[in-house]
Structure formats: C-alpha cells, structure tokens
C-alpha cells in the first residue's frame, strides 16, 4: 500500500543561551541563529474530494504561525524552551501542530548556516 508524505518549511531567527553550561562557555552567552523548520504529514489515503493528503496551504499557514511565535525572540522565554536545544525545538513544534495535524509524522529543525539539524519522528 502506498504511503504519502507532504512537507512544508518555514524559517525564523531567534536568540538563545544555555544557562546550565559552565561559566565561560560560548553556549552560555546569548547568541542567535537562523532556523528552518519542516513539518511532514503522512497518510495512506487521499482526501476523496481533492486527491491530496492535506491542504498544503493550510499546513504552510499553521507552520508559519508557529514559527512567527519564535521569530526575533528569546527562545528561553517560551514555555518548553527554557533549554532551547534543537531537540526541544522539535518537541515544541510537534506540540503546537500535533492536535491540528493528526498525520504529523516528522519535524525537522535546522541551523543551516552551521550545518546542524535534528529530526523528530513521531
């Protein structure tokens, strides 16, 4: 049986720091990154009326809305991101989108300028 996956991507810029790092650590200092986030929705069936997994435009709006909550802000100030690792960012996006997108199967958060990323498979 075929399995379909659709993916949308959004970007945001934000600052953070890791307060638990030792004094003098570069990670303890406030610094910023440009981030990308991707959300993937999976289904084995297509919507009979439209022939699609889900409305890509609606997924795009939902993902952008979530990313805008973080854009040009301090990640540490958001509940759930007190320790703003890539892993916790993946969880934050999964929690924001999961209820609205039951087929959500994957979140990827990346810092492309430094070639780092984390993938959460749901």
C-alpha positions as CSV (number, residue, x, y, z in Angstrom):
1,X,0.0,0.0,0.0
2,X,1.4,3.4,-0.9
3,X,2.2,5.9,1.8
4,X,2.1,9.6,1.0
5,X,4.0,12.4,2.8
6,X,3.7,16.1,2.3
7,X,6.2,18.6,3.8
8,X,6.3,22.4,4.3
9,X,9.1,24.5,5.6
10,X,9.3,27.8,7.4
11,X,12.1,30.0,8.7
12,X,12.7,32.1,11.8
13,X,15.5,33.9,13.5
14,X,15.9,33.8,17.3
15,X,18.3,34.1,20.1
16,X,19.0,31.7,23.0
17,X,21.5,30.6,25.5
18,X,22.2,27.5,27.7
19,X,22.1,28.6,31.3
20,X,23.3,25.3,32.6
21,X,26.6,25.5,30.8
22,X,29.7,26.3,32.8
23,X,30.8,29.9,33.3
24,X,32.8,31.0,30.3
25,X,31.2,28.5,27.8
26,X,30.3,30.1,24.5
27,X,26.9,28.3,24.8
28,X,26.1,30.2,28.0
29,X,26.3,33.5,26.2
30,X,23.3,34.9,24.4
31,X,23.6,34.3,20.7
32,X,21.3,33.9,17.7
33,X,20.7,31.7,14.7
34,X,18.6,31.5,11.6
35,X,16.5,28.4,11.8
36,X,14.4,26.3,9.4
37,X,11.6,24.1,10.5
38,X,9.9,21.4,8.4
39,X,6.7,19.6,9.2
40,X,5.7,16.4,7.4
41,X,2.2,14.9,7.4
42,X,1.7,11.2,6.3
43,X,-1.3,9.3,5.1
44,X,-2.1,6.0,3.4
45,X,-5.3,7.5,2.0
46,X,-6.0,10.6,-0.1
47,X,-8.9,13.0,0.6
48,X,-11.6,11.8,-1.9
49,X,-12.7,15.4,-2.8
50,X,-9.3,16.8,-3.5
51,X,-7.0,13.8,-4.1
52,X,-4.4,15.0,-1.6
53,X,-3.1,14.1,1.9
54,X,-4.0,17.5,3.3
55,X,-4.1,21.1,2.2
56,X,-0.5,22.3,1.7
57,X,-1.6,25.9,2.1
58,X,-3.2,25.2,5.5
59,X,-0.1,23.3,6.6
60,X,2.0,26.2,5.4
61,X,-0.1,28.7,7.4
62,X,0.0,26.6,10.6
63,X,3.8,26.1,10.4
64,X,4.5,29.8,9.7
65,X,2.2,30.9,12.5
66,X,4.1,28.7,15.0
67,X,7.5,29.9,13.6
68,X,6.3,33.5,13.9
69,X,5.8,33.0,17.6
70,X,9.6,32.4,18.0
71,X,10.8,34.8,15.3
72,X,13.1,37.6,16.6
73,X,12.6,36.5,20.2
74,X,14.5,34.9,23.0
75,X,13.8,31.1,22.9
76,X,14.5,30.6,26.6
77,X,11.4,32.8,27.4
78,X,9.0,30.4,25.7
79,X,7.4,27.7,27.9
80,X,9.1,24.4,27.0
81,X,12.2,26.1,25.6
82,X,13.9,27.0,28.8
83,X,16.7,24.7,27.5
84,X,16.4,25.6,23.8
85,X,18.2,22.7,22.1
86,X,17.2,21.6,18.6
87,X,15.6,18.5,20.3
88,X,13.4,20.7,22.4
89,X,12.5,22.9,19.5
90,X,11.3,19.8,17.6
91,X,9.1,18.9,20.6
92,X,7.8,22.5,20.8
93,X,6.7,22.4,17.1
94,X,5.3,18.9,17.4
95,X,3.2,20.1,20.4
96,X,2.0,23.2,18.5
97,X,1.0,21.3,15.4
98,X,0.1,17.8,16.6
99,X,-3.6,18.4,17.6
100,X,-4.4,20.1,14.3
101,X,-2.5,17.7,12.1
102,X,-3.2,14.1,13.2
103,X,-1.0,12.7,10.4
104,X,2.0,14.7,11.6
105,X,4.9,12.2,11.5
106,X,8.1,14.3,11.3
107,X,9.5,17.6,12.5
108,X,13.0,18.8,11.5
109,X,14.6,21.9,12.9
110,X,17.9,23.0,11.4
111,X,20.5,25.8,11.7
112,X,21.6,25.6,8.0
113,X,24.5,28.1,8.3
114,X,26.3,25.8,10.7
115,X,25.1,22.5,9.2
116,X,23.2,21.3,12.2
117,X,19.7,19.7,12.4
118,X,17.5,17.5,14.5
119,X,14.7,15.2,13.3
120,X,11.9,14.1,15.5
121,X,10.0,11.1,14.1
122,X,6.5,10.8,15.6
